[in-house]
Amino acid sequence: MSPPPRARGCYGPGVRRGRILAIKWGMNPNSSSLGVDVTFLLVGATVLAAVTPVIGALLRWRGRAPVAAPLARPDAEPDA
């Protein structure tokens, strides 16, 4: 039985493959930053959608402020 074919057939038995030396988190200046922008937009929209009902519930729970009756103006004509 023959061995299964290798997924990366471009490397022969005598070719050394490279190593990952370090992983740096952040933006790659050589690539588009669209992925970073879209990620922050999605996260921001999610947070905003979660916080908005909480703020609305707090405002509603607080209740309405009492409104004083308007004062009558002395120069106003009485309603007929």
TATA-V499014 format. One record per residue. N is the residue number from 1. RES is the residue in three letters. SS is DSSP state (H for helix, E for strand, C for the rest). NEAR is the number of other C-alpha atoms within 10 Angstrom. D_LAST is the distance of its C-alpha to the last C-alpha in Angstrom with 1 decimal. Layout:
N,RES,SS,NEAR,D_LAST
N,RES,SS,NEAR,D_LAST
This chain:
1,MET,C,3,108.6
2,SER,C,4,107.2
3,PRO,C,5,104.5
4,PRO,C,6,100.9
5,PRO,C,7,99.8
6,ARG,C,8,98.0
7,ALA,C,7,94.4
8,ARG,C,7,95.2
9,GLY,C,7,98.3
10,CYS,C,8,98.4
11,TYR,C,11,99.9
12,GLY,C,9,103.6
13,PRO,C,6,105.6
14,GLY,C,6,106.6
15,VAL,C,8,103.2
16,ARG,C,8,101.3
17,ARG,C,7,97.6
18,GLY,C,6,95.3
19,ARG,C,6,93.5
20,ILE,C,5,90.0
21,LEU,C,5,90.3
22,ALA,C,6,86.8
23,ILE,C,6,83.2
24,LYS,C,6,80.5
25,TRP,C,6,76.9
26,GLY,C,7,74.6
27,MET,C,11,74.1
28,ASN,C,9,77.0
29,PRO,C,7,76.8
30,ASN,C,6,79.0
31,SER,C,8,76.6
32,SER,C,10,73.0
33,SER,C,11,70.4
34,LEU,H,9,68.2
35,GLY,H,11,69.1
36,VAL,H,11,68.0
37,ASP,H,10,64.7
38,VAL,H,11,63.9
39,THR,H,11,64.9
40,PHE,H,12,62.5
41,LEU,H,12,59.7
42,LEU,H,11,60.3
43,VAL,H,11,60.5
44,GLY,H,12,57.4
45,ALA,H,12,55.4
46,THR,H,11,56.6
47,VAL,H,11,55.7
48,LEU,H,11,52.2
49,ALA,H,11,51.7
50,ALA,H,11,52.9
51,VAL,H,11,50.9
52,THR,H,10,47.5
53,PRO,H,11,46.9
54,VAL,H,11,48.1
55,ILE,H,11,45.6
56,GLY,H,11,42.8
57,ALA,H,10,43.8
58,LEU,H,10,44.0
59,LEU,H,11,40.5
60,ARG,H,10,39.2
61,TRP,H,9,41.2
62,ARG,H,9,39.8
63,GLY,C,8,36.3
64,ARG,C,8,33.0
65,ALA,C,6,32.1
66,PRO,C,6,29.3
67,VAL,C,6,26.1
68,ALA,C,6,24.3
69,ALA,C,6,20.6
70,PRO,C,6,19.0
71,LEU,C,6,18.6
72,ALA,C,8,15.5
73,ARG,C,8,16.0
74,PRO,C,7,16.0
75,ASP,C,6,15.3
76,ALA,C,7,12.1
77,GLU,C,7,8.8
78,PRO,C,8,6.4
79,ASP,C,4,3.8
80,ALA,C,3,0.0
